[in-house]
Amino acid sequence: MRNILLTASVLTLLGACASPGNVTTSPRPVTASPVDAGSEAGMRAWIAGFRPRAERAGISPATLNRAFADVRYNAEVVRLDGRQSEFTKTVWQYLESAVSPSRIENGRAMLARYASTLDAIEAQYGVDKEIVVAVWGMESNYGANRGNFHLIESLTTLAYHGRRASFFEAQLIDALKIVQAGDVTPANMTGSWAGAMGHTQFMPSSFLGYAVDFNGDGRRDIWSDDPTDALASTAAYLARSGWQPGGIWGMEVVLPQGFDYSRIGKSTRMAAASWAAQGVRSADGRALPQGDASILLPGGAKGAAFMIFQNFRAIERYNAADSYVIGVGHLADRLKGLGPIRNIPSDAEAPLSRSQTQELQERLTRRGFDTQGTDGRVGPNTVAAITAYQRSAGLIPDGYASASLLARLR
């Protein structure tokens, strides 16, 4: 479970789809690569200073001794943490991979294989089983890519030598609490280089808050080949994040001519009936459901529009990237037998890289459309500035940061 932006999610959430028969135990955990003695000695000193802080947080000396017995400085983790990719994809390219034919096929196979388990989970938590399976598919390709880094080692390395040391130290303490509770041994606590664990990639803090022992074996085991606890924990997380049983995440809609684009975005919520009264209709002919909704244009005015509901926001708590949430929701829809997204433009523009976004922010601000900072991230202030500029220039005010908009500003 990761709270990341679109460009990061494109790189980390996708992988080759595994066949249902290939869900096996994770490969042998990744050990530390050779490093200079100074880095190793520095981390040993850091661990010595960390131990009293961990003990004050309730970690016993015995747990600390067991957890740190084989920990070494991991240079590969540091390299991955420092990687700043400029690679971007359109949301449509992302969805083409995230909701591929093989991922749909494998998801349906998993629904059949774990039918009784998933039915029981849905009955207890009220979260659609297809949504739970879609999260599983997005996060680890149905368990095939759970990650093979030693979590204690990775988190220790990042707490000692990472860009977000305080965050990873807190995650390390939570990981030690999980070990101390007996849910997993240090050797079997594996996951991604950044600390996400198991079939549905929980961070340690989320595990402590939401993981459940659904199969009743006395452990909240999200790491083993049996995905029961991981799937139930995901449903528990979504239920406590505001999931509305019986509701939908969203649906593709068609906007009428003359639509007021100032109303797009998550901040504007209206009853679906009010949107319908303005001419908004579903793309596949279904009736619009009841409930408050917003209109989202993840790829700008050229691409598909989505009406999103409360359950979109529940999935967003799992991962904040709009592309990810739409990917989960759309994959779940395909698992239910619904059709593909209809309005995918052939000439879609990729989102800007971080450096390009910074340039866009600088140019907008210089022209009097203040983005309230130039951090290279497209947040609400940047969207508002883009929209205001587009309106002043007679463009469709969809708030989308595109290469053509940057070229116009240049």
HELIX and SHEET records of a PDB file:
HELIX    1   1 LEU A    6  THR A   12  1                                   7    
HELIX    2   2 PRO A   20  ASN A   22  5                                   3    
HELIX    3   3 ALA A   37  ARG A   56  1                                  20    
HELIX    4   4 PRO A   61  ALA A   67  1                                   7    
HELIX    5   5 ALA A   75  GLY A   82  1                                   8    
HELIX    6   6 VAL A   91  ALA A   98  1                                   8    
HELIX    7   7 PRO A  101  ARG A  113  1                                  13    
HELIX    8   8 ALA A  115  TYR A  125  1                                  11    
HELIX    9   9 LYS A  129  SER A  140  1                                  12    
HELIX   10  10 LEU A  151  HIS A  161  1                                  11    
HELIX   11  11 ALA A  165  ALA A  181  1                                  17    
HELIX   12  12 PRO A  204  TYR A  210  1                                   7    
HELIX   13  13 THR A  228  ARG A  240  1                                  13    
HELIX   14  14 TYR A  261  ARG A  263  5                                   3    
HELIX   15  15 ALA A  272  ALA A  277  1                                   6    
HELIX   16  16 GLN A  310  TYR A  318  1                                   9    
HELIX   17  17 ASP A  322  LEU A  335  1                                  14    
HELIX   18  18 ARG A  354  ARG A  366  1                                  13    
HELIX   19  19 PRO A  380  SER A  392  1                                  13    
HELIX   20  20 ALA A  403  LEU A  409  1                                   7    
SHEET    1   A 2 PHE A 149  HIS A 150  0                                        
SHEET    2   A 2 THR A 190  GLY A 191 -1                                        
SHEET    1   B 5 GLY A 265  ALA A 271  0                                        
SHEET    2   B 5 ASP A 292  LEU A 296 -1                                        
SHEET    3   B 5 ALA A 305  ILE A 308 -1                                        
SHEET    4   B 5 GLY A 250  VAL A 254 -1                                        
SHEET    5   B 5 ARG A 281  SER A 282 -1                                        
END                                                                             
